[in-house]
Amino acid sequence: MSDYYTEQLVKKKPEGKDIIIKILLVFCTVLSFFFVLLLPFLLILPVLMIVLDYFMFRRLDLEYEYLYVNGDLDIDKIMGKQKRKRVFSMNVNDMDLLAPLGAGELNQYRTGKVLDFSSHMPNVRCYVMVITKDGHQTKVIFEPEQVILDGMRMLAPRKVNL
């Protein structure tokens, strides 16, 4: 029995909004220490801010894991290298098209929800997978390695445009 199995880990680059959130959290934490100097009964405020900082910094540290097994693609979001959550799952049979980001074939698929599971790193080739399930169209942006692309092409050669 030969299973086609591969996994890939993609670390997400912090976006501008993530950096702004971190700066605001640190600023509010420092500010809470000054409030304690003015009003000592607010001692709980810096403690709460430090706890909030800890959880938010872990939540903003994202990685995506692509797991491809025999035509099934699962994408998990890993927060802070500890907490894992399945954010997307599909089978190649549900796929309408897989093409590089910006390809002309994608022009006919303008509507629908867009899910972005890419790293947002420059000079990385992203692909868009279009899926129609229960009449709803979804576009998934991700960065598969060649092994995943080859596995999808093996099962659905007419749907994969590289």
N, C-alpha and C positions, 0 to 999 in steps of 0.2 A: 504494500500500500504506500503510495507516494503522495504525500500532502504538500501543497504549495503554501509555505509559511514564511512570512517575513514581517519584521517589525522595524519601525524607524522612530527616532525621538527627535523632535524639532523644538528648540528653545525660542520663545517669542521675545523679540527685541522690545524693550520698553518704549511705548509711544509717548508723545508729548503730554497727553493727559495723565498718564501714569506718573511721570516725573513731577508734574504740577501737584498731583494729589500727595505724593511723598513729601514735597517741599512744604505744602500746607500743613500736613500732619506734624512735621518736625517743628514748624513755626508755632503751631497751637500748643504743642507740648512744652516748648520753651516758655511761651507766654503763660501757661498754666503755673509754672514755677514762680513767676513774678506775682501772680494773683495770690499765691500762698504767702508771700512776703507782706502783702497788703492786708489780707484777710486769712489768718491762720486756720480758721475752721474749714477752709476749702482745700485741706490737705489731701482729700480723696481725689481731687481733680487731676493732679499730675499722675497719680497711680492709674486712674482710668485712661488717661491719654497714652501712657506707655503701653498698656494692654491693647488699646485700640491700634496703636502704631504696630505692635507686634503682629496682630492678626491681619491688618491691611497690607503690610509689607509682604507677608507670606502669600496673601491672596493675589497680589500684583506680580509675583514671580511665577510666570506661566511657562509650561512646556506642553507640547502636544505629542501624543504617541499614536502613530498609525500602525494598526495591526491588520495584516492582510492574510487571510487563510482561505484557500480554495474558493475564491470569488466573493467572500464576505470581507468588507472593510469596516473596521471599528476605529473610531477616533476618540481617544480619552484626553481629558484636560487634567494636567497634574499641577496642583497649586502648592508652591513652597516645597517641592520635592517630597511631599508627604501625602497630601490628600488627592485622591484620584476620582474622577467623575466621567462617566461615559456621556459624551455630548453628541455623538453621531454614529449611526450604524446603517449599513445598506448592503445589498447584494448587487453584483454586476448586472443581473437580469433587470433590475430596476433603473439602470442607468440609460439615459438617452444619448449622451455625448460626453466624451472626455477630450479636451483640447487645451493647448497652452493659453494662458491668459492673454487676451488681446487678439486671438485668432478670429478670422472672418466668419467661421462656422457658428460662432457664439452670437452673432448679430440677431439671429431669429429668436433667441431666448432672452428677451429684455425684461420680462416680467418675472415676478416670483421673489421669494425670500433668498437672501444671500447670507451664507455662513462662511466666515473667514477663519480658517485654522492654519494660517501661514505664519512664518516668523517675522515678516515685514523687514527682512534684511535686504540690503541692496545686492544686486547681481545674483539673485537666487531665482531660478526658473519656477514659476508657479503655474499650476494647472487648474482648470475649472471643470468640475464635473456637474452635469445637469441631470437631475433626477425628477421624474414625474411619478408621484405616488398619491393615490386617491384623488386625482385631478388637480393636485397642487404641485407647482413647479418649484424646485429648490436648486440653487446654484451653490456649490461647495468649492471654495478656493483652498487649495492645499499644495504642499511641496513633496510629492512622492519621489522616491528614488527610482532608478531605472528598473530595479527588480519588481517593484509594485506595478509599474507601467507595463512591463513584460507580462506579468501575471494577468492583468486585466485584458491586455491585447490577445492573450492566448484564448480566453473565454469569450470575448466579444470583439473580434477584430474589426467589424464594421462600425462600432461605436467609438473606437479609440482612434483619434487623429493626432498623431505626434508630428 
